[in-house]
Amino acid sequence: MKAIVLAMGFQVKGTLGLFVVAYRLGLMTQVEIDQAIARLGNSSVRLSPRLVVWLRSQLNA
């Protein structure tokens, strides 16, 4: 599916990438993102610690 979407010219973002976009557009605060990450961490979604570090670096850039 990802290959098809990319072939159609769409840019693919995961959940954390969407958080970065929402933050940059002023749709989410850093506190809201931290809360969302905590909720995801308490669910069946597996978050790579490396990706969480990346997310935080993007929010502070």
PyMOL commands that place a pseudoatom at each C-alpha (Angstrom):
pseudoatom trace, name=CA, resn=MET, resi=1, chain=A, elem=C, hetatm=0, pos=[0.000, 0.000, 0.000]
pseudoatom trace, name=CA, resn=LYS, resi=2, chain=A, elem=C, hetatm=0, pos=[2.786, 2.432, 0.891]
pseudoatom trace, name=CA, resn=ALA, resi=3, chain=A, elem=C, hetatm=0, pos=[4.440, 1.872, -2.493]
pseudoatom trace, name=CA, resn=ILE, resi=4, chain=A, elem=C, hetatm=0, pos=[1.173, 2.634, -4.283]
pseudoatom trace, name=CA, resn=VAL, resi=5, chain=A, elem=C, hetatm=0, pos=[0.625, 5.848, -2.331]
pseudoatom trace, name=CA, resn=LEU, resi=6, chain=A, elem=C, hetatm=0, pos=[4.218, 6.953, -2.986]
pseudoatom trace, name=CA, resn=ALA, resi=7, chain=A, elem=C, hetatm=0, pos=[3.838, 6.144, -6.695]
pseudoatom trace, name=CA, resn=MET, resi=8, chain=A, elem=C, hetatm=0, pos=[0.770, 8.386, -6.769]
pseudoatom trace, name=CA, resn=GLY, resi=9, chain=A, elem=C, hetatm=0, pos=[2.965, 11.244, -5.539]
pseudoatom trace, name=CA, resn=PHE, resi=10, chain=A, elem=C, hetatm=0, pos=[1.665, 11.466, -1.981]
pseudoatom trace, name=CA, resn=GLN, resi=11, chain=A, elem=C, hetatm=0, pos=[4.010, 12.118, 0.917]
pseudoatom trace, name=CA, resn=VAL, resi=12, chain=A, elem=C, hetatm=0, pos=[3.740, 9.447, 3.607]
pseudoatom trace, name=CA, resn=LYS, resi=13, chain=A, elem=C, hetatm=0, pos=[3.937, 10.360, 7.291]
pseudoatom trace, name=CA, resn=GLY, resi=14, chain=A, elem=C, hetatm=0, pos=[3.538, 8.231, 10.356]
pseudoatom trace, name=CA, resn=THR, resi=15, chain=A, elem=C, hetatm=0, pos=[1.836, 9.203, 13.593]
pseudoatom trace, name=CA, resn=LEU, resi=16, chain=A, elem=C, hetatm=0, pos=[4.870, 11.014, 14.971]
pseudoatom trace, name=CA, resn=GLY, resi=17, chain=A, elem=C, hetatm=0, pos=[5.372, 12.842, 11.692]
pseudoatom trace, name=CA, resn=LEU, resi=18, chain=A, elem=C, hetatm=0, pos=[1.790, 14.037, 11.876]
pseudoatom trace, name=CA, resn=PHE, resi=19, chain=A, elem=C, hetatm=0, pos=[2.438, 15.328, 15.386]
pseudoatom trace, name=CA, resn=VAL, resi=20, chain=A, elem=C, hetatm=0, pos=[5.333, 17.407, 14.012]
pseudoatom trace, name=CA, resn=VAL, resi=21, chain=A, elem=C, hetatm=0, pos=[3.135, 18.862, 11.260]
pseudoatom trace, name=CA, resn=ALA, resi=22, chain=A, elem=C, hetatm=0, pos=[0.337, 19.621, 13.730]
pseudoatom trace, name=CA, resn=TYR, resi=23, chain=A, elem=C, hetatm=0, pos=[2.814, 21.329, 16.067]
pseudoatom trace, name=CA, resn=ARG, resi=24, chain=A, elem=C, hetatm=0, pos=[4.311, 23.454, 13.295]
pseudoatom trace, name=CA, resn=LEU, resi=25, chain=A, elem=C, hetatm=0, pos=[0.834, 24.499, 12.144]
pseudoatom trace, name=CA, resn=GLY, resi=26, chain=A, elem=C, hetatm=0, pos=[-0.117, 25.442, 15.691]
pseudoatom trace, name=CA, resn=LEU, resi=27, chain=A, elem=C, hetatm=0, pos=[-2.754, 22.699, 15.907]
pseudoatom trace, name=CA, resn=MET, resi=28, chain=A, elem=C, hetatm=0, pos=[-1.103, 20.945, 18.871]
pseudoatom trace, name=CA, resn=THR, resi=29, chain=A, elem=C, hetatm=0, pos=[1.071, 22.153, 21.718]
pseudoatom trace, name=CA, resn=GLN, resi=30, chain=A, elem=C, hetatm=0, pos=[4.112, 20.292, 22.991]
pseudoatom trace, name=CA, resn=VAL, resi=31, chain=A, elem=C, hetatm=0, pos=[2.122, 19.389, 26.121]
pseudoatom trace, name=CA, resn=GLU, resi=32, chain=A, elem=C, hetatm=0, pos=[-0.654, 17.883, 23.995]
pseudoatom trace, name=CA, resn=ILE, resi=33, chain=A, elem=C, hetatm=0, pos=[1.886, 15.887, 22.005]
pseudoatom trace, name=CA, resn=ASP, resi=34, chain=A, elem=C, hetatm=0, pos=[3.502, 14.613, 25.212]
pseudoatom trace, name=CA, resn=GLN, resi=35, chain=A, elem=C, hetatm=0, pos=[0.054, 13.535, 26.439]
pseudoatom trace, name=CA, resn=ALA, resi=36, chain=A, elem=C, hetatm=0, pos=[-0.685, 11.807, 23.136]
pseudoatom trace, name=CA, resn=ILE, resi=37, chain=A, elem=C, hetatm=0, pos=[2.654, 9.958, 23.265]
pseudoatom trace, name=CA, resn=ALA, resi=38, chain=A, elem=C, hetatm=0, pos=[1.880, 8.826, 26.816]
pseudoatom trace, name=CA, resn=ARG, resi=39, chain=A, elem=C, hetatm=0, pos=[-1.543, 7.541, 25.724]
pseudoatom trace, name=CA, resn=LEU, resi=40, chain=A, elem=C, hetatm=0, pos=[0.005, 5.730, 22.769]
pseudoatom trace, name=CA, resn=GLY, resi=41, chain=A, elem=C, hetatm=0, pos=[2.607, 4.210, 25.078]
pseudoatom trace, name=CA, resn=ASN, resi=42, chain=A, elem=C, hetatm=0, pos=[-0.188, 2.836, 27.253]
pseudoatom trace, name=CA, resn=SER, resi=43, chain=A, elem=C, hetatm=0, pos=[-1.945, 1.274, 24.273]
pseudoatom trace, name=CA, resn=SER, resi=44, chain=A, elem=C, hetatm=0, pos=[-1.025, -1.557, 21.942]
pseudoatom trace, name=CA, resn=VAL, resi=45, chain=A, elem=C, hetatm=0, pos=[0.955, 0.859, 19.747]
pseudoatom trace, name=CA, resn=ARG, resi=46, chain=A, elem=C, hetatm=0, pos=[4.690, 0.296, 20.019]
pseudoatom trace, name=CA, resn=LEU, resi=47, chain=A, elem=C, hetatm=0, pos=[6.784, 3.460, 19.929]
pseudoatom trace, name=CA, resn=SER, resi=48, chain=A, elem=C, hetatm=0, pos=[10.475, 3.219, 19.216]
pseudoatom trace, name=CA, resn=PRO, resi=49, chain=A, elem=C, hetatm=0, pos=[12.442, 5.266, 21.762]
pseudoatom trace, name=CA, resn=ARG, resi=50, chain=A, elem=C, hetatm=0, pos=[14.623, 6.422, 18.869]
pseudoatom trace, name=CA, resn=LEU, resi=51, chain=A, elem=C, hetatm=0, pos=[11.580, 7.842, 17.085]
pseudoatom trace, name=CA, resn=VAL, resi=52, chain=A, elem=C, hetatm=0, pos=[10.403, 9.636, 20.226]
pseudoatom trace, name=CA, resn=VAL, resi=53, chain=A, elem=C, hetatm=0, pos=[13.868, 11.247, 20.484]
pseudoatom trace, name=CA, resn=TRP, resi=54, chain=A, elem=C, hetatm=0, pos=[13.560, 12.260, 16.826]
pseudoatom trace, name=CA, resn=LEU, resi=55, chain=A, elem=C, hetatm=0, pos=[10.116, 13.756, 17.479]
pseudoatom trace, name=CA, resn=ARG, resi=56, chain=A, elem=C, hetatm=0, pos=[11.384, 15.826, 20.393]
pseudoatom trace, name=CA, resn=SER, resi=57, chain=A, elem=C, hetatm=0, pos=[14.309, 17.084, 18.280]
pseudoatom trace, name=CA, resn=GLN, resi=58, chain=A, elem=C, hetatm=0, pos=[11.851, 18.194, 15.591]
pseudoatom trace, name=CA, resn=LEU, resi=59, chain=A, elem=C, hetatm=0, pos=[9.704, 20.072, 18.087]
pseudoatom trace, name=CA, resn=ASN, resi=60, chain=A, elem=C, hetatm=0, pos=[12.735, 21.906, 19.458]
pseudoatom trace, name=CA, resn=ALA, resi=61, chain=A, elem=C, hetatm=0, pos=[14.180, 22.748, 16.016]
for i in range(1, 61): cmd.bond("trace and resi %d" % i, "trace and resi %d" % (i + 1))
show_as sticks, trace
zoom trace
